Amino acid sequence: MKAFILALLFILVGGHAFSQNEEEEILKTNDWEAIISPYAFLAAQSTDVGGEKIRQSFSDLSSITNTGFQIAVSVKYKRFITRFDGTWAWLATEEKSSALEVEANIRQQILDFRGGYIVYENLSMASNEVIKGWDLEVNAGAKYWNNTVDIDYRVIINDIPILEGSINEPQEWWDFMIGVKPTIYVTPRMKINTSFSAGGFGIGNSSKFTYDFIYANSFKVTKLITVDAGFRNFMYDRVDGEGESQVDTRVNVIGPFVGVSIIWD
């Protein structure tokens, strides 16, 4: 993780000043554009479940994360855009006492699929000048959540195991999402992206409510490479089970992120 962040800073600081020809190339737009953006989300998490409150800092989460990978992909044709944002993580922890041993593994997938359209665009660009303008995208799609918890436990008395077993709790659901994504173009090398989406709305097995907010500064190093840094906050609130077995869960994830975008157009 630290090596990844240092590499991003090296790319950003080492970016060269563009010549006039390079700036003119950057300002050119084509009908097609594809962007692949691996990134690292340095998140903290708060969870309220069944009346219990759990608070985990980024240090807490990173200490139990075995593997994790995040990537965003977008393909644009004129004003039409398709987007994908995915997170895969494997968290593991082990607790031991004189009477109890517990080993927990959590496998998580968050997959977000969107289709969008740029409903407004007002750009005035010229080489060596501030880019005056912005655009606004509206989008809709679905977000898939999968949290699978595997727990192995042993009860020990006088160094003799008297009880052991496993618990497997898969949780998966889809949330319908709608959102907006304004982009402000500041200079030929910098733009500000924000996006907000909400969904769930208690449809079927979906969350009662969920939202996802992203703020990002994007710095163009070359025509094909951009360094991205910003802030993200997403939350879901859902109910599982019925009656006495009903469990209310609210998860809020927040923190900065850094990444690199590779652009083809």
N, C-alpha and C positions, 0 to 999 in steps of 0.2 A: 504493500500500500504506500509506504513512504517513498519507495523508489519511483512508483508511478507518479506521485505528486511532484517530486523533484524533477522528473523528466518533463512534465508539463511546464513547470516554471522555467526550465532551461530553454524550451522551445519558445516560450513567450518572450523572455528577456532577449533571446538571441535572434528574434525576428528582425530582418533588415528593413531599412527605409525603402519604400517603393519608389521606383522611377516613374516618370509620367506615363510611359508606355505600360508599365505594370498596373498602375492605377486604372488606366483606361480599360485594360483587360478585365480587371476585377469588376468594374461597373457594367460590363456587358452581361446581358441576360439571355439565356436560351430557353426554348420551350420546355426542355426536359432538365431535371436536376435530381440527383440522388445523393443522400447524405447518410453516412454510417458514423455513429457516435458512441464509442465505449466510454463509460464514465464511472467514477467512484462516488458513492453517496455516503457521507460521513455522518450517519444518523444517530439520534437518540430516540428512545421510544418510551411512551407511557401507555400502560394497559390497565383498564378497569374491567374486571371480569368477576361475576358472581359476588359483588360486594368487596372484592379484594383489589388493592391498588398496587401495581408493580411499576417501578420507575427504573429505567436502564439508560445509562449514559452511553456515548459512543465507545468509551473505553470498556464498559461492561459488555456491550454487544460484540466488539471486535475480539475480546478475549475468549469468547465461546464460538466464534465463527471459524469453521474449518475451511470452507470455500465460499466464494461469492462472486457473482458476475452480473454486470448491468450493461445494457446496450440500448440505444435508440436508433431507429432507422426511418427515413422518410423518402418518399418518391413523389416528385411534383411534375405535373404536366400543365403548363400554362397556369390556370388558377385552381386546378384540382390537385389535391394532396392526399396521399395515404400515409399513415403513420403507425409505427409499432414501438412500444417501449416495454422492455422485459427485464425482470429481476429473477435470478436464481440464487438461492442461498442454502447452505447446510450448516446448521448450528448444533453443537454438541456440548453437553456438560455432564459432570459426574460428581455425585455427593456421597460421602461415606461417613458413617458414625459407628459406634460400637455395636449398634443393634440394627442398622439399616444401611443398605447400599442401593443407590438409585443412579441409573444411567439414562439420560434423555437425549434423543436426537430429533431435531426439527428440520424438516425439509420444506422450503418455501418457494413458491412460484407466483409471480405477479406479472400477468401478460395483458398489455393494453393495446387494443386494435381500434384505429380511428380512420374515418374518411372525412376530409375537410374541403372547404371551398373559400377562396379569398373574396369576400364580398365588397371590400373597399381597398383601393390602392391609390395613394397620392404621393408620388416620389418625384423629386427634382434633383437630379444628380449631375455633377460636373467634376471633372478631374481637379484635384487640389482644393476642393471646396467641401464644406460641410454638406452632408446629404440631408436635405430637408424633406421629410416625409415619413410616412408610416403606412402599414397595411393592417388589415383586420381579417382574420380567418375564423370561421365558425366550423365546428366539427361535431361529429356524433359517432358512437361506436359502443364497444363493450370491453369491460375489464374482467379478466379471469383471475380468481384468487384460489390458491391451493396451499393449505397449511397442514402438513401431516406430522403428527407427534407420535414417536415411538418411545415407550418407557419400559425399561427392564428393572425389576426390583428384587431384592432379597432381604428377608428378615432373619437376623442371626441372634441366637441366644447361646451364651457360653461357647462361642466360636463354632456353633453347629447351625447350619442353615435349616430353618424349620418351615420357611415359606418362600416361594419365589414365583415369579410370573412376569407377564408382559401385558402392556396396554397399548393398543393402537387406536389413535383418534384422528382419522382423516377428516378434514374440513375443506370443502370446495364449493364455490358458487360463482355466478356471473352477475355483474352489475352493469346495467345500461348507463351510458355516460353521454352527457352533452357539454360542450365547452366553447370557449372563445380564446383566441390567441393573437393579441396585438404585437406587432414588431415595430420598433422605432429605429430608423437608420440614422446614426449619428455622424460617422465619418466613413470614408472608404474602407477603413480597417475595423470599425466597431459598430455593433448593433446591440440593442437591448431587446430581449425576448421576455414576454410574460405570458402565462397561460393559466386559466382557471377552468376547471370542469367539476361538475357535480352529477350525482347519479344514485343508483340503487332504488330509492323511493319505495322500498318494501314490495317490489314486484316479484311474486313467486318466492323463491328462496334467497332473494338478493338482500343486500344491506338495507336497513331502514333509511340510512343516508350515508353518503360518502362524498368526499371532495378531494381534489388534487390541485395544489397551487405551486407554480414554478416561476422563479425569477432568474434570468441568466444574462450575463454579459458575454458576448462573443467577440473575440479578437482574431482578426484574420492575419495569419503569419505568412502564408502564400496564397495563391489563388485556390489551391486544393486543400489547404489545412487551416483549421480554425481551433483556437483554444477557448474552452467554455468554462466559466466559473459562476456559481450562483448559489441559490437557496431553494429548498423544496420542503413542502409540508403536505402530507396527505393523512387522511383519517377515514376510518369506517366505524359505523355503529350498527350492530346487528343483534338479532335474537335467535337463539337455537333452542329447540325443544318446546314443549308445551306444559302448562300446569306447573306442578311442583318441580319438574325436571327442567323448566325454562331457565336459560342462562343468558344474561345480557352481557355483551362484550363491546367495549369501545377501545379502539387502538388508535393512537396518534403518533405519527412519526415525523421528525423534524430535524433539519440540519443542512449544512453546506454540501456542495458537490463540485467536482472538477472533472473535466473530460476533454477529449480531442475529437474533432469532427473531420472526416475525410469526405471531400466533395467531388462529385463527378457531374459535369454539365456540358 
